[in-house]
Amino acid sequence: FFGAAAAGWLANSVGRKRTVQAGALMAIFGCSLQTGAKNSSFLIAGRFVAGLAIGCLSMIVPLYQSEIAPPHMRGLLTGLTQWMIGLGFLVANWVGYGCQFLKNDAQWRIPLAIQIVPAVMLLLGMFVLPFSPRWLIAQGREDEAFAVVQRLHGNVKNAEFTKLEFAEMVEQIKYEKANYQTKFSDLWESKAMLRRTLTGMAVQICCQFTGINVSAYFQPTLYRALGLSGPKVLMITGINGALGVIVTGVFITFILDRVGRKPPLIFGAIGMAICLAIESAINAKWGGEHSTNKAAQQAGIAFIIIFGSLFFSVSFGPVSWVYQSEIFPMRIRALGTAVCTCSNWATK
């Protein structure tokens, strides 16, 4: 929560790119503290720093992706946020499955140490990637911004489109700077802005209220309640994570930019509600390892998987990050995205 809130200010001050790198540095430091922890104080301090980092990155990465993506690929590139979150869960599940067989400190130090690798890759990789062209224009660095737009979208065939797109960015940002001041109260200064803010917050809050994190974090408990036991529990958890990554990848690549943002949210909400209702009924009547209705228990496990790996992965999972990054004007985009992300973490 606090990391996401700070990132809103930092993104306007030093830019999207440097804010991503600041978050990556915090993640490296926090994960290193946890990996080398000598006592619980080190572990708690590391968790605190890493928490600031993930809050910062969860806000700034989708925003950066949306601002460097061409319009026809914005859903795909911004939706990669959720795809990578799913990939992280997948890796965590299988690392946890493998490390359960270790009998020393490596059982928990290895999973914590692995977190450092993507943080280092992100920090170094951002040196290669450009600044957001919209942020550069807002800073008066139009020549640099045009070079970035050419690099991202331009080639000989669409040179005219690149010029038009850049001119549209410049005109919009200059108009906003000439007619508005950027302040926090802009988020509710008019009915239109208040509606955008509340809608963005509502999508993120509903994303948490779907119960996806309960399903993700307590999958082993849910599976045991439906009769599974032993290593099978973590194995099914890993398979579920793999399916989620595959479905999310297919959705953001082939579907999201074709159908828009609203229809998937409606479709996913209805599907998840049905899955939860069926799974709850099965668990209430045939839950527990002593149940004799194994078919019903297997159906309950299937609906847990369908809930997260299908319906969530084609709706609130990727769409929530895309939506909040698109609905705000440039002058207030960083603050608006930060508030929406804070809503996600506040209801987690």
C-alpha positions, 0 to 999 in steps of 0.5 A: 500500500505505502509503496504504491502510494509513494510510486505515484509521486515518484513517477511524476518526479523522476519518471516511470523508468527510474521508479521501476528501477527504484522498486527493483533496488528495494526488492533486491535489498529486501529479498537479500535481507530475508535470504541471509536472515540470522533471526526473525528481526532480519526476516521482518525487516526484509519483508517490510522492504520487499513489501514496499518494493512490490507495492511500488512495482505493482503500480508503476509497471502497468503504467509504464507498459501502457505508455510505451505500448502501441494502441493495438497492443496495449491490452497485450503488453499491459496484461503481461503484468498479470501473466508474470504474476501468474508465472511467479505463482507457478515458479513459487509453487514448484519451488515449494514442491521441490524444497519440501524434501530438503531438511535444513535451512535451504528449505526456506532460504532457496525460495527467498533467494530465487526472488533476487534473480528477477529483481536484478534482471528488471533493474539491469533490463530497464537500462536498455528500455526507453523513458516513457515518451509521454513523461518526456513530453511533460518534462519539455524533452520533445526531441527525446520523446519523438526519438522514443516513439520512432524507436517503439512504433516507427518504421518506413511504412508507418512514418506518417502514423508515428508523426500523427501519434506523436503530435496527438501526444504533444497536443494533449499534454500541452493542453492539459498543462496550460489549462490544469494544475496537477493536484490530488484533488483532481481525482474528484474535481468533476463528476467525470473524474470522480467516476473514473477514480471510483470505477478504477478503484472498484475494479481493483477492489472487486479483483480482491473480493473475488477471493482469488488470493484466498484460493491462491494462498490456501489452495493446499488447505482447500484441497485437503478439505476435499480429500487430497493429501501428501505431495499430491496437494502441492503438485495439483497447486503447481498444475493449477498455476501452470494452467493459469499462466497458459490461459492468461497468455492466450487471453491477452494475446488473442482476445483482450484487444479485440473484445475490449475491457468491460465484457471480460469483467462481466463474463469473469464475474458470472463464471467465478460466482458460479464456480464458488457456489458449486465448490462451496456446496460440494465442500459443505456436503462432501468435504473431508478426507472421510467422505465416500463421494470421491467423484464429488470431491474431484468435481470440487477440486476441478471448480477451484481450478476453473475459478482461478485458471479460467474465469479469473485469468480471462477477466479481473486478473489481467483487465484490472491492471490494463483498465486503471492505466488507461482511464486517466488523463496524462496529468493525473495518470500516475496519481490515479493509477497509484490510488487504484493500486492502493485500493487493491492492496488495502483490500488484499 
